[in-house]
Amino acid sequence: MRITTRAASATLATCIAIALSASSSDAALVLRANFDDGPGTTVTNLGSAGGTLDMRAVGGGLADLHTANGGGVSGQPGDYGYEAFGNPAATGVTADGRFDFGTFSDFTISGWYYQTASQAAELQIGERKLNPDTGSFTEGFQNFFRYRPELNAGNTRIELFGSGGSTVDADPGDLQLRIGGTAGNSFVSNANTYTATDEWVFYAVTYDGTSSGATANFYVGSKTSAPVLAGTSTVSQLGGFPAFDFGEQPVSLGNRPFIDNGGANRSLNATMDDARFYVGDVLDLAALDTVRLEAIGVPEPATGMLALGALLMSGIANRRSRSDA
């Protein structure tokens, strides 16, 4: 059988499409901020919801908070990150905008962060400290992702943050997903999970709402290790939880939003990259690993093997074409 170069190329495209569809789900990527449009003060949403986020300095003014070129998780030229730095006074920068993600009951939040040892000494992920000026617990609760109706204090929202605790340095390194107000429903990861410093950490949380309650799964990974489960938290509620349908509302990364008059007082105090929000379904471990590999510039294993096979076929076709000439 004679295999032409054109046929081999078609096979390559088909193999890649099959691999991608095999790992897909009904989840829709509505928000993706990879910050690669730096330098500048605007972050383009690569998700289906479109739109942009604005980078803001302390005080709310626009500011370029991109890292240097190559400062993103892959370390490759053209890859930028977002310096979501703050300080133990719980103030800092943010990236915010307004988006409408439609109606959904399930979602996945994922991304990367890099916290140096010196930043962790100031305020570690999931740590809570006393404010030296007031003597109260006003430092901590570092926001990774926040989506809630504007000025809707105490009511439904989606917020992923460093959990903190009621005492100094209580259980650092854990994340909390909150879908209600201050006294609302919260889901918490295992303690001491997100504690690595001076390296990129992959984080993800999936939320699955059901007719009787909801379950959140937390995951952690790195540039060299696939995601692993970092805690499961379930909340039961008679009648279940209603679907989320906020309309166009503030979304922020790395802090509370200024545009919601939130004061941006929940600074992450770390560098962020490739922040994503999926709705309509949850991503499983295989899909999360594909997301992880994409950010660091490594092909997903199944796609890579199929593509390699197709390229080998292309090489055979080229050799046969030359021998038939």
VOPAGU-2260 file (C-alpha; in pm, 1 decimal, decimal comma):
REM VOPAGU-2260
SITE   aa  ch    i         X         Y         Z
SITE  MET   A    0       0,0       0,0       0,0
SITE  ARG   A    1     136,8     337,3     -95,8
SITE  ILE   A    2     117,1     600,7     180,3
SITE  THR   A    3     137,5     958,0      57,1
SITE  THR   A    4     268,7    1255,1     249,8
SITE  ARG   A    5     -76,0    1414,9     228,7
SITE  ALA   A    6    -236,5    1104,2     379,1
SITE  ALA   A    7      19,0    1095,6     658,9
SITE  SER   A    8     -46,2    1460,5     739,3
SITE  ALA   A    9    -418,3    1393,9     752,5
SITE  THR   A   10    -351,6    1101,5     983,4
SITE  LEU   A   11    -150,1    1327,1    1214,5
SITE  ALA   A   12    -434,7    1576,9    1240,7
SITE  THR   A   13    -685,4    1298,7    1301,2
SITE  CYS   A   14    -470,2    1141,3    1573,9
SITE  ILE   A   15    -438,2    1469,7    1759,2
SITE  ALA   A   16    -812,1    1533,9    1733,0
SITE  ILE   A   17    -889,2    1185,2    1866,1
SITE  ALA   A   18    -651,3    1230,3    2159,5
SITE  LEU   A   19    -797,3    1565,5    2251,7
SITE  SER   A   20   -1155,3    1443,4    2229,0
SITE  ALA   A   21   -1072,2    1136,7    2438,0
SITE  SER   A   22    -963,5    1354,2    2730,2
SITE  SER   A   23   -1237,4    1614,0    2693,6
SITE  SER   A   24   -1557,9    1655,1    2893,5
SITE  ASP   A   25   -1858,5    1881,9    2890,1
SITE  ALA   A   26   -1661,1    2145,6    3079,9
SITE  ALA   A   27   -1641,0    2482,3    2905,0
SITE  LEU   A   28   -1329,4    2694,4    2954,0
SITE  VAL   A   29   -1486,7    3035,3    3014,4
SITE  LEU   A   30   -1185,2    3210,7    3167,6
SITE  ARG   A   31    -816,5    3164,2    3098,2
SITE  ALA   A   32    -558,1    3425,5    3192,0
SITE  ASN   A   33    -207,0    3319,1    3092,7
SITE  PHE   A   34     -72,5    3677,2    3108,3
SITE  ASP   A   35     127,9    3629,2    2788,1
SITE  ASP   A   36       3,4    3959,2    2645,8
SITE  GLY   A   37     257,8    4140,4    2863,7
SITE  PRO   A   38     398,5    4391,0    2911,7
SITE  GLY   A   39     101,1    4618,1    2975,4
SITE  THR   A   40    -189,5    4668,0    3213,7
SITE  THR   A   41    -449,4    4452,7    3034,1
SITE  VAL   A   42    -492,4    4075,2    3051,5
SITE  THR   A   43    -685,4    3909,6    2769,7
SITE  ASN   A   44    -932,9    3637,6    2862,1
SITE  LEU   A   45    -860,0    3345,6    2630,0
SITE  GLY   A   46   -1174,8    3165,7    2747,7
SITE  SER   A   47   -1508,7    3161,5    2570,6
SITE  ALA   A   48   -1651,4    3445,7    2783,4
SITE  GLY   A   49   -1407,3    3687,7    2619,3
SITE  GLY   A   50   -1326,5    4026,1    2768,1
SITE  THR   A   51   -1024,6    4145,8    2963,1
SITE  LEU   A   52    -898,0    4200,5    3316,1
SITE  ASP   A   53    -718,6    4511,7    3436,2
SITE  MET   A   54    -404,1    4494,0    3646,6
SITE  ARG   A   55    -416,8    4736,4    3937,5
SITE  ALA   A   56    -162,3    4862,2    4188,2
SITE  VAL   A   57    -228,9    4929,8    4555,2
SITE  GLY   A   58    -488,5    5207,3    4547,0
SITE  GLY   A   59    -660,5    5083,6    4231,5
SITE  GLY   A   60    -464,2    5261,1    3958,5
SITE  LEU   A   61    -370,7    5066,6    3646,4
SITE  ALA   A   62     -22,5    4912,4    3661,8
SITE  ASP   A   63     188,7    4666,1    3467,3
SITE  LEU   A   64     218,6    4366,1    3699,8
SITE  HIS   A   65     360,1    4122,3    3446,6
SITE  THR   A   66     682,3    3941,0    3523,8
SITE  ALA   A   67     984,6    3978,3    3302,3
SITE  ASN   A   68     976,1    3795,0    2970,1
SITE  GLY   A   69    1020,7    3425,5    3044,4
SITE  GLY   A   70     897,7    3466,3    3400,8
SITE  GLY   A   71     594,0    3241,4    3351,2
SITE  VAL   A   72     565,9    2878,9    3457,2
SITE  SER   A   73     727,9    2735,8    3143,1
SITE  GLY   A   74    1027,6    2967,8    3164,9
SITE  GLN   A   75    1020,3    3000,1    2786,5
SITE  PRO   A   76    1052,9    3328,1    2593,5
SITE  GLY   A   77     714,7    3493,6    2554,0
SITE  ASP   A   78     575,8    3336,2    2871,7
SITE  TYR   A   79     480,6    3598,0    3131,5
SITE  GLY   A   80     340,1    3559,4    3481,9
SITE  TYR   A   81     146,8    3795,0    3710,7
SITE  GLU   A   82     313,5    3938,6    4021,2
SITE  ALA   A   83      25,2    3925,9    4269,0
SITE  PHE   A   84     240,7    4060,5    4547,2
SITE  GLY   A   85     119,7    4195,3    4878,2
SITE  ASN   A   86     242,8    4227,2    5232,9
SITE  PRO   A   87     142,1    4118,8    5584,1
SITE  ALA   A   88     -79,7    4424,6    5612,6
SITE  ALA   A   89    -318,9    4238,0    5378,6
SITE  THR   A   90    -311,8    4498,0    5104,3
SITE  GLY   A   91    -183,5    4457,4    4755,6
SITE  VAL   A   92    -241,7    4446,2    4384,0
SITE  THR   A   93    -514,2    4271,6    4188,1
SITE  ALA   A   94    -632,3    4180,9    3838,6
SITE  ASP   A   95   -1006,0    4226,3    3792,9
SITE  GLY   A   96   -1283,1    4256,5    3535,9
SITE  ARG   A   97   -1652,5    4183,7    3485,7
SITE  PHE   A   98   -1774,8    3862,4    3325,7
SITE  ASP   A   99   -2090,6    3659,1    3269,4
SITE  PHE   A  100   -2022,9    3284,8    3287,0
SITE  GLY   A  101   -2384,7    3179,4    3239,8
SITE  THR   A  102   -2571,6    2922,3    3449,4
SITE  PHE   A  103   -2386,2    2621,2    3589,9
SITE  SER   A  104   -2381,6    2379,0    3882,8
SITE  ASP   A  105   -2030,5    2232,5    3847,8
SITE  PHE   A  106   -1698,0    2404,2    3796,0
SITE  THR   A  107   -1319,8    2370,4    3810,6
SITE  ILE   A  108   -1065,9    2633,9    3915,2
SITE  SER   A  109    -699,0    2576,9    3831,5
SITE  GLY   A  110    -373,0    2765,0    3800,7
SITE  TRP   A  111     -14,1    2801,6    3914,0
SITE  TYR   A  112     158,7    3004,5    4182,0
SITE  TYR   A  113     521,2    3064,0    4281,6
SITE  GLN   A  114     591,9    3188,6    4632,3
SITE  THR   A  115     948,2    3258,0    4740,8
SITE  ALA   A  116    1071,7    3158,5    5084,1
SITE  SER   A  117    1095,0    3525,2    5181,9
SITE  GLN   A  118     735,0    3587,8    5071,8
SITE  ALA   A  119     621,2    3283,9    5270,9
SITE  ALA   A  120     802,3    3419,5    5575,7
SITE  GLU   A  121     590,2    3734,8    5542,6
SITE  LEU   A  122     262,5    3552,8    5479,1
SITE  GLN   A  123     246,8    3188,7    5373,8
SITE  ILE   A  124     -36,2    3044,9    5166,4
SITE  GLY   A  125    -314,3    2952,3    5408,7
SITE  GLU   A  126    -155,0    3138,4    5698,9
SITE  ARG   A  127    -323,2    3397,0    5917,8
SITE  LYS   A  128    -138,3    3651,8    6128,7
SITE  LEU   A  129    -219,7    3931,0    6367,4
SITE  ASN   A  130    -213,4    4279,3    6225,6
SITE  PRO   A  131      54,2    4455,4    6434,1
SITE  ASP   A  132    -135,4    4783,3    6409,4
SITE  THR   A  133    -478,1    4660,7    6520,1
SITE  GLY   A  134    -407,6    4336,7    6706,7
SITE  SER   A  135    -685,0    4161,9    6513,2
SITE  PHE   A  136    -676,3    3878,1    6259,9
SITE  THR   A  137    -693,9    4090,6    5948,3
SITE  GLU   A  138    -408,1    3931,6    5758,1
SITE  GLY   A  139    -445,9    3621,2    5548,7
SITE  PHE   A  140    -721,1    3466,5    5334,7
SITE  GLN   A  141    -514,5    3510,4    5018,6
SITE  ASN   A  142    -749,7    3513,0    4719,6
SITE  PHE   A  143    -666,3    3295,3    4420,0
SITE  PHE   A  144   -1001,5    3339,5    4244,6
SITE  ARG   A  145   -1315,9    3534,8    4330,1
SITE  TYR   A  146   -1647,9    3562,9    4143,1
SITE  ARG   A  147   -1946,0    3713,1    4319,3
SITE  PRO   A  148   -2231,6    3959,1    4270,7
SITE  GLU   A  149   -2110,1    4314,7    4324,9
SITE  LEU   A  150   -2135,7    4442,5    4682,7
SITE  ASN   A  151   -2329,2    4127,1    4771,0
SITE  ALA   A  152   -2187,9    4096,8    5122,1
SITE  GLY   A  153   -2257,8    3769,1    5296,7
SITE  ASN   A  154   -2430,5    3595,8    5006,7
SITE  THR   A  155   -2353,3    3352,5    4726,5
SITE  ARG   A  156   -2011,5    3372,2    4566,4
SITE  ILE   A  157   -1733,5    3147,9    4436,2
SITE  GLU   A  158   -1409,7    3220,0    4616,3
SITE  LEU   A  159   -1088,8    3015,2    4642,6
SITE  PHE   A  160    -841,3    3140,6    4900,7
SITE  GLY   A  161    -572,6    3044,8    5150,9
SITE  SER   A  162    -784,0    2916,8    5433,8
SITE  GLY   A  163    -613,8    3065,9    5737,3
SITE  GLY   A  164    -741,9    2989,4    6084,2
SITE  SER   A  165    -876,9    3141,0    6401,2
SITE  THR   A  166    -535,6    3144,6    6568,3
SITE  VAL   A  167    -190,1    3261,4    6465,2
SITE  ASP   A  168     -24,9    3034,9    6205,9
SITE  ALA   A  169    -309,9    2782,0    6227,7
SITE  ASP   A  170    -277,9    2507,6    5963,8
SITE  PRO   A  171     -84,8    2696,1    5696,1
SITE  GLY   A  172     -78,1    2552,1    5347,4
SITE  ASP   A  173    -447,0    2473,7    5303,9
SITE  LEU   A  174    -700,3    2618,5    5061,3
SITE  GLN   A  175   -1068,4    2689,8    5112,6
SITE  LEU   A  176   -1348,5    2709,6    4858,6
SITE  ARG   A  177   -1641,7    2920,3    4974,5
SITE  ILE   A  178   -1974,0    2933,0    4793,8
SITE  GLY   A  179   -2165,3    3125,5    5059,5
SITE  GLY   A  180   -2109,8    3425,8    5278,6
SITE  THR   A  181   -1908,8    3458,1    5597,3
SITE  ALA   A  182   -2124,7    3193,9    5763,8
SITE  GLY   A  183   -2189,8    3010,6    5437,3
SITE  ASN   A  184   -2082,6    2677,9    5301,4
SITE  SER   A  185   -1708,3    2620,3    5283,1
SITE  PHE   A  186   -1491,5    2333,4    5161,2
SITE  VAL   A  187   -1134,3    2292,2    5289,2
SITE  SER   A  188    -832,3    2100,3    5157,3
SITE  ASN   A  189    -591,7    1895,3    5365,6
SITE  ALA   A  190    -367,6    2110,5    5585,3
SITE  ASN   A  191      -0,9    2168,2    5499,2
SITE  THR   A  192     -57,0    2076,9    5133,2
SITE  TYR   A  193      29,0    2400,3    4951,5
SITE  THR   A  194     351,1    2479,7    5136,5
SITE  ALA   A  195     624,7    2445,4    4873,1
SITE  THR   A  196     836,5    2755,9    4816,2
SITE  ASP   A  197    1079,1    2864,3    4545,1
SITE  GLU   A  198     905,3    2645,0    4287,2
SITE  TRP   A  199     593,1    2652,3    4073,9
SITE  VAL   A  200     292,2    2481,9    4234,3
SITE  PHE   A  201      -8,2    2362,9    4032,5
SITE  TYR   A  202    -340,3    2391,7    4216,6
SITE  ALA   A  203    -693,9    2292,0    4124,8
SITE  VAL   A  204   -1032,2    2248,7    4288,7
SITE  THR   A  205   -1340,9    2087,8    4138,4
SITE  TYR   A  206   -1694,2    2152,0    4265,7
SITE  ASP   A  207   -1974,1    1906,7    4193,0
SITE  GLY   A  208   -2318,9    2020,6    4300,2
SITE  THR   A  209   -2583,1    1748,6    4344,1
SITE  SER   A  210   -2945,4    1717,5    4450,8
SITE  SER   A  211   -2842,6    1649,0    4811,0
SITE  GLY   A  212   -2529,7    1857,7    4857,9
SITE  ALA   A  213   -2193,7    1927,1    4701,7
SITE  THR   A  214   -1840,5    1787,3    4694,0
SITE  ALA   A  215   -1514,4    1972,1    4634,8
SITE  ASN   A  216   -1190,4    1794,1    4547,2
SITE  PHE   A  217    -857,4    1973,1    4587,1
SITE  TYR   A  218    -546,1    1884,3    4385,1
SITE  VAL   A  219    -179,3    1979,8    4391,9
SITE  GLY   A  220     103,1    1919,0    4143,9
SITE  SER   A  221     426,5    2068,7    4014,6
SITE  LYS   A  222     627,8    2106,5    3696,1
SITE  THR   A  223     771,2    1758,3    3751,2
SITE  SER   A  224     479,0    1574,3    3912,4
SITE  ALA   A  225     121,1    1509,4    3804,3
SITE  PRO   A  226    -166,6    1637,3    4018,4
SITE  VAL   A  227    -268,3    1430,8    4320,5
SITE  LEU   A  228    -572,9    1455,9    4542,2
SITE  ALA   A  229    -513,6    1699,9    4828,5
SITE  GLY   A  230    -841,7    1661,0    5009,2
SITE  THR   A  231   -1211,5    1596,2    4958,3
SITE  SER   A  232   -1476,4    1802,4    5134,3
SITE  THR   A  233   -1850,5    1735,8    5121,5
SITE  VAL   A  234   -2138,0    1947,2    5249,0
SITE  SER   A  235   -2489,5    1802,7    5266,2
SITE  GLN   A  236   -2788,8    2028,9    5227,1
SITE  LEU   A  237   -3154,9    1938,2    5198,7
SITE  GLY   A  238   -3261,9    2012,7    4844,7
SITE  GLY   A  239   -2902,7    2057,5    4732,4
SITE  PHE   A  240   -2740,1    2379,7    4619,8
SITE  PRO   A  241   -2894,4    2603,2    4353,2
SITE  ALA   A  242   -2718,1    2659,7    4023,9
SITE  PHE   A  243   -2490,9    2961,5    3995,9
SITE  ASP   A  244   -2621,6    3238,9    3772,3
SITE  PHE   A  245   -2464,8    3573,0    3863,0
SITE  GLY   A  246   -2489,7    3756,3    3533,3
SITE  GLU   A  247   -2207,9    4000,8    3456,8
SITE  GLN   A  248   -2022,6    4044,7    3785,4
SITE  PRO   A  249   -1670,8    4119,6    3916,0
SITE  VAL   A  250   -1401,3    3853,6    3885,3
SITE  SER   A  251   -1057,5    3893,6    4039,8
SITE  LEU   A  252    -732,3    3698,5    4049,6
SITE  GLY   A  253    -471,3    3721,4    4323,8
SITE  ASN   A  254    -679,8    3946,5    4549,3
SITE  ARG   A  255   -1024,5    4091,5    4608,4
SITE  PRO   A  256   -1133,0    4327,9    4330,2
SITE  PHE   A  257   -1109,7    4704,9    4346,2
SITE  ILE   A  258   -1409,4    4738,4    4114,3
SITE  ASP   A  259   -1630,4    4577,0    4381,0
SITE  ASN   A  260   -1509,4    4824,5    4643,0
SITE  GLY   A  261   -1348,1    4521,2    4802,5
SITE  GLY   A  262   -1038,3    4708,8    4907,6
SITE  ALA   A  263    -807,7    4445,2    4758,8
SITE  ASN   A  264    -713,3    4332,3    5108,5
SITE  ARG   A  265    -666,4    3961,5    5039,6
SITE  SER   A  266    -336,2    3962,8    4853,8
SITE  LEU   A  267    -190,6    3630,5    4735,9
SITE  ASN   A  268     168,4    3748,8    4786,8
SITE  ALA   A  269     300,7    3524,2    4509,0
SITE  THR   A  270     341,8    3507,2    4131,7
SITE  MET   A  271      50,3    3355,1    3937,0
SITE  ASP   A  272      20,6    3200,6    3592,6
SITE  ASP   A  273    -233,5    3026,4    3369,0
SITE  ALA   A  274    -542,2    3085,1    3585,3
SITE  ARG   A  275    -845,5    2897,3    3450,2
SITE  PHE   A  276   -1216,6    2858,0    3523,7
SITE  TYR   A  277   -1426,6    2580,9    3368,6
SITE  VAL   A  278   -1804,9    2547,8    3407,4
SITE  GLY   A  279   -2062,9    2282,0    3324,7
SITE  ASP   A  280   -1859,9    1981,4    3440,0
SITE  VAL   A  281   -1559,2    1894,1    3654,2
SITE  LEU   A  282   -1218,6    1797,0    3516,8
SITE  ASP   A  283   -1083,6    1457,6    3619,8
SITE  LEU   A  284    -719,7    1383,7    3704,3
SITE  ALA   A  285    -626,5    1304,6    3343,7
SITE  ALA   A  286    -776,7    1630,2    3218,9
SITE  LEU   A  287    -607,8    1827,7    3496,4
SITE  ASP   A  288    -273,4    1677,8    3402,1
SITE  THR   A  289    -331,1    1782,9    3042,1
SITE  VAL   A  290    -391,1    2138,1    3167,2
SITE  ARG   A  291     -71,9    2118,3    3374,9
SITE  LEU   A  292     138,3    1991,3    3084,3
SITE  GLU   A  293       1,2    2252,9    2845,8
SITE  ALA   A  294     115,7    2535,2    3071,5
SITE  ILE   A  295     472,9    2407,1    3097,2
SITE  GLY   A  296     498,4    2338,8    2724,2
SITE  VAL   A  297     496,1    1957,0    2734,7
SITE  PRO   A  298     261,7    1765,1    2498,5
SITE  GLU   A  299      -3,8    1552,3    2665,2
SITE  PRO   A  300     129,9    1190,2    2659,0
SITE  ALA   A  301    -142,9    1033,0    2444,8
SITE  THR   A  302    -132,5    1319,1    2196,3
SITE  GLY   A  303     244,2    1302,5    2180,7
SITE  MET   A  304     251,3     928,2    2110,4
SITE  LEU   A  305     -13,8     949,8    1840,3
SITE  ALA   A  306     158,4    1247,1    1683,3
SITE  LEU   A  307     489,5    1059,5    1689,1
SITE  GLY   A  308     327,2     765,3    1511,3
SITE  ALA   A  309     181,8     992,4    1247,5
SITE  LEU   A  310     516,9    1162,2    1195,1
SITE  LEU   A  311     681,5     823,0    1148,9
SITE  MET   A  312     420,3     742,1     886,4
SITE  SER   A  313     498,1    1072,7     720,1
SITE  GLY   A  314     866,2     979,6     710,7
SITE  ILE   A  315     787,2     643,6     554,5
SITE  ALA   A  316     571,4     815,5     295,9
SITE  ASN   A  317     852,9    1054,5     205,8
SITE  ARG   A  318    1100,3     768,0     164,1
SITE  ARG   A  319     859,9     574,5     -57,2
SITE  SER   A  320     789,1     883,1    -263,8
SITE  ARG   A  321    1161,4     926,3    -328,8
SITE  SER   A  322    1208,8     558,0    -411,6
SITE  ASP   A  323     916,8     568,1    -657,1
SITE  ALA   A  324    1056,1     872,8    -836,2
